[in-house]
């Protein structure tokens, strides 16, 4: 999949939020070629996005950031999660390094 990654790199996409579950997809930006067998295409609708930067080794850094978004940032700002997709952008690089940014 990394070979097909566009300028954003590999994407983690949380979507289709239900009461206690959601779908998690790993993807890349639009692929112009035919999709390989077993792969699916999804359109992410336009939305207003809050953008956060995670710095540190994965998965701990992104897990900590996500926890802080939901327990600190959302309650303090008055914004609400709209159940729209969430995008995680993972640029190519060593995600185990303490200065990895995504």
C-alpha positions, -999 to +999 in steps of 0.1 A: +000+000+000+029+024+007+038+022-030+003+037-038+005+064-011+001+100-024+016+132-009-003+126+024+012+091+030-009+063+045-042+072+060-061+057+090-098+064+086-124+060+113-159+061+099-195+047+102-197+054+139-223+034+157-233+032+194-202+013+205-183+007+173-169+021+141-151+009+110-113+015+107-098+016+072-062+019+062-059+037+029-043+061+005-054+090-015-073+084-047-058+056-068-061+061-105-055+024-113-080-004-109-083-014-072-067-047-063-092-075-056-106-073-021-100-036-017-128-010-015-130+027-023-146+052+000-154+089-005-147+112+024-172+140+023-162+176+027-164+188+063-149+213+088-119+197+103-099+203+135-063+194+128-040+181+155-003+171+153+010+140+170+047+139+179+063+107+191+066+070+185+035+051+174+011+038+185+015+055+219+017+091+206-015+089+185-034+071+213-024+097+238-034+125+214-068+109+207-075+105+244-066+142+250-088+154+221-119+136+236-112+143+273-097+178+272-101+196+239-137+188+229-151+195+264-132+228+267-141+242+233-178+234+231-173+216+198-190+183+193-179+152+173-201+152+142-198+114+136-181+124+103-150+104+094-117+110+113-085+110+094-051+100+106-023+110+082+008+089+085+036+104+063+063+080+052+091+077+078+101+058+109+071+059+131+091+044+160+112+076+164+104+100+193+101+129+168+078+112+142+050+136+132+016+126+120 
